[in-house]
Amino acid sequence: MKWQVALTIAGSDSGGGAGVQADLKTFAALGIHGTSVITCLTAQNPRRVLAVEPCSPEIVRQQMKAVFEELRPAAVKTGMLFSAEIIRAVADFFKKQKRLPLVVDPVMFSTSGAALLLPAAIKILREQLLPLAMLVTPNLDEAEILTGHKIASVENMRVAAREIHTRFGCAVLVKGGHLRGVCEAADIFFDGRTELLLNAPFFRGVSTHGTGCTYSAAITAALALNHDLPHAIEIGKRHVTAAIMRSYRIGKYSALGHFA
């Protein structure tokens, strides 16, 4: 049986809960062969990020070249890119490739609050990478940075999704898992024609790490399997909700249950 290939371009999480590790587990759970380009090494655990060591733009380039030479992916996602130089290397590479589904998860902060994207890199992300994307998947904090507006309601999320789409020309999934005062995890998808409101229950007492990575990786896997984008969004939402529901304990922490 021939498997489709997907690629994640992201940081390595030494705790195994987020980043490339979460992406590869998600790809495998959805029947996709995962390939990876490591952008940064992080020393982190479920509680905090101790250190970040970025890779050189050249080794990022060479990793992408190696994958595309023999294992050309059907879809690609980016996660933690960290620096302007790494973002430029990724954008320049994809400008020279035949267009393919590119999901940009604009990772700016860790769950514990550590900065995972340098301030100078945000401008390059906006100008060079987002215009190449099929989809961008900001959480509330990231959507506020991309729009410059506070987001405190589902209606604010709708406005933000439309503004991001207008500015960058890509479809948008604004993730509302951290929205206060609501009883469900609500996300808004908008691609210029279709708008979706996706709801899922909160699971009380479960504090997980890597949900954003898992969500965007599941969407990427669905695109690699040739689902259209709205359906891929729905598959991603179902997968991350199920992974939270199946979470298991590791020491004092919860980890996402990627596999049934």
NORPE-V285422 format. One record per residue. N is the residue number from 1. PHI is phi as a letter, one per 20 degrees, with the letter a starting at -180 (999 if undefined). BURIAL is b if it has 9 or more other ideal C-beta (glycine too) atoms within 8 Angstrom, else e. D_FIRST is the distance of its C-alpha to the first C-alpha in Angstrom with 2 decimals. Layout:
{{N:PHI:BURIAL:D_FIRST} {N:PHI:BURIAL:D_FIRST}}
This chain:
{{1:999:e:0.00} {2:e:e:3.81} {3:e:e:6.46} {4:f:b:9.94} {5:d:b:12.83} {6:c:b:16.22} {7:c:b:19.43} {8:d:b:22.39} {9:d:b:25.78} {10:a:b:28.04} {11:e:b:30.23} {12:e:b:29.49} {13:d:b:30.93} {14:f:b:32.26} {15:e:b:32.48} {16:m:e:28.73} {17:e:b:29.33} {18:c:b:29.01} {19:m:b:28.02} {20:g:b:24.98} {21:f:b:24.47} {22:f:b:24.35} {23:f:b:22.09} {24:f:b:19.39} {25:f:b:19.65} {26:f:b:19.40} {27:g:b:16.28} {28:f:b:14.57} {29:f:b:16.12} {30:d:b:14.68} {31:m:e:11.02} {32:d:b:11.69} {33:f:b:11.83} {34:e:b:15.62} {35:d:b:17.90} {36:b:b:21.66} {37:c:b:25.05} {38:e:b:27.89} {39:e:b:31.08} {40:b:b:33.32} {41:e:b:33.74} {42:d:b:35.39} {43:e:e:37.33} {44:b:b:36.93} {45:c:e:36.69} {46:f:e:36.69} {47:e:e:40.42} {48:a:e:40.90} {49:d:b:39.91} {50:e:e:42.01} {51:a:e:41.11} {52:c:b:38.93} {53:c:e:38.34} {54:f:b:36.86} {55:f:b:34.92} {56:f:e:36.48} {57:g:b:35.38} {58:f:e:34.61} {59:f:e:32.04} {60:f:b:30.43} {61:g:b:30.35} {62:f:e:28.92} {63:f:b:26.08} {64:f:b:25.14} {65:g:b:25.50} {66:f:e:23.30} {67:f:b:20.37} {68:f:b:20.86} {69:f:e:21.30} {70:c:e:17.82} {71:c:b:15.69} {72:g:e:17.22} {73:f:b:16.66} {74:e:b:16.24} {75:b:b:18.98} {76:c:b:21.54} {77:c:b:24.05} {78:d:b:27.25} {79:c:b:29.18} {80:f:b:32.14} {81:d:b:33.40} {82:m:b:36.93} {83:c:b:38.95} {84:f:b:39.95} {85:f:e:38.99} {86:f:b:35.37} {87:f:b:35.10} {88:g:b:36.58} {89:f:b:34.10} {90:f:b:31.14} {91:f:b:32.80} {92:f:e:33.79} {93:f:b:30.27} {94:f:b:28.85} {95:f:e:31.82} {96:e:e:30.70} {97:e:e:27.06} {98:f:e:25.84} {99:g:e:26.03} {100:b:b:23.00} {101:g:b:23.01} {102:c:b:25.12} {103:d:b:26.11} {104:d:b:29.28} {105:e:b:30.25} {106:e:b:33.83} {107:f:b:34.27} {108:d:b:38.01} {109:c:b:38.89} {110:f:b:37.43} {111:g:e:37.81} {112:e:e:40.86} {113:o:e:42.36} {114:f:b:41.87} {115:f:e:41.64} {116:d:b:38.22} {117:b:b:39.13} {118:f:e:42.38} {119:g:e:44.83} {120:f:e:44.95} {121:e:b:41.19} {122:f:b:41.35} {123:f:e:43.06} {124:f:b:40.40} {125:g:b:37.62} {126:f:b:39.46} {127:e:e:40.35} {128:d:b:37.38} {129:e:b:34.14} {130:g:b:34.51} {131:f:b:35.17} {132:e:b:31.71} {133:e:b:29.94} {134:f:b:28.26} {135:b:b:29.18} {136:d:b:31.51} {137:c:b:31.54} {138:f:b:34.98} {139:e:b:36.44} {140:f:b:40.11} {141:f:b:41.61} {142:f:b:39.43} {143:f:b:40.15} {144:f:b:43.84} {145:f:b:43.69} {146:f:b:41.90} {147:d:b:44.45} {148:n:e:47.53} {149:c:b:48.09} {150:f:e:48.26} {151:c:b:45.73} {152:c:e:47.12} {153:b:e:45.78} {154:f:b:42.94} {155:f:e:45.10} {156:g:b:45.37} {157:f:b:41.57} {158:f:b:41.44} {159:f:b:44.02} {160:f:b:42.23} {161:g:b:38.88} {162:f:b:40.75} {163:f:b:42.69} {164:f:b:39.69} {165:f:b:37.98} {166:f:e:41.22} {167:f:e:41.71} {168:d:b:38.30} {169:m:e:36.68} {170:d:b:33.43} {171:f:b:32.29} {172:c:b:33.47} {173:c:b:32.58} {174:e:b:35.69} {175:e:b:34.94} {176:d:b:37.90} {177:f:e:37.06} {178:d:e:40.28} {179:f:b:42.50} {180:e:e:45.63} {181:m:e:47.29} {182:c:b:44.32} {183:d:e:42.83} {184:c:e:39.17} {185:e:b:36.79} {186:d:b:36.95} {187:c:b:34.99} {188:d:b:35.77} {189:d:b:33.35} {190:b:b:34.90} {191:c:b:33.55} {192:n:e:36.74} {193:c:e:36.14} {194:d:e:34.36} {195:d:e:35.73} {196:c:b:34.10} {197:d:e:35.75} {198:d:b:33.26} {199:d:e:34.89} {200:b:e:33.85} {201:f:e:36.16} {202:f:e:37.37} {203:d:e:36.77} {204:f:e:40.14} {205:n:e:40.50} {206:d:e:37.05} {207:d:e:37.33} {208:d:b:33.95} {209:c:b:32.99} {210:n:b:30.10} {211:f:b:29.78} {212:f:b:30.08} {213:f:b:27.36} {214:f:b:25.02} {215:g:b:25.95} {216:f:b:25.38} {217:f:b:22.06} {218:f:b:20.82} {219:f:b:22.09} {220:f:b:20.34} {221:f:b:16.94} {222:f:b:17.71} {223:f:b:18.76} {224:f:b:15.56} {225:e:b:13.87} {226:m:e:16.59} {227:f:b:19.09} {228:f:e:22.66} {229:f:b:24.86} {230:g:b:26.97} {231:f:b:24.04} {232:f:b:22.38} {233:f:b:25.78} {234:f:b:25.85} {235:f:b:22.43} {236:f:b:23.75} {237:f:b:26.99} {238:f:e:25.48} {239:f:b:23.30} {240:f:b:26.26} {241:f:b:28.58} {242:f:b:26.43} {243:f:b:26.11} {244:f:b:29.91} {245:f:e:30.42} {246:e:b:28.35} {247:g:b:30.14} {248:c:e:31.39} {249:e:e:34.37} {250:c:e:34.49} {251:m:e:38.15} {252:e:e:40.14} {253:d:b:37.23} {254:d:b:34.33} {255:c:b:30.74} {256:f:b:28.07} {257:e:b:25.74} {258:f:b:22.37} {259:d:e:20.51} {260:f:e:21.50}}
